[in-house]
Amino acid sequence: MACNLPVFSSRVGDVEERLQGVFPSKITERKTKELGEALFEILAFNQRFNGREKIEELSLESITQRLLSVYRNVLKRNGHRRRI
């Protein structure tokens, strides 16, 4: 995804969530014929896709900012004025 290359996959882990809104991508059952058809379909588009935009939410910077926000909110609720 980070290379903006098309992705096809069977349903495992959080792949459906990760590929939501990513084009072109394809999720199939874990069957040889379906995986082959998905690969053929993806390659027929002959273009890169928008995967890098989607994967950005998992970047170190993005995760760091979200964690800092959680810590700041906890400290704020507990009356701490210290800056993080």
Secondary structure, 3 states (H helix, E strand, C coil): CCCCCCEEEECCCCHHHHCCCCCCEEEECCCHHHHHHHHHHHHHHCCCCCHHHHHHHHCHHHHHHHHHHHHHHHHHHCCCCCCC
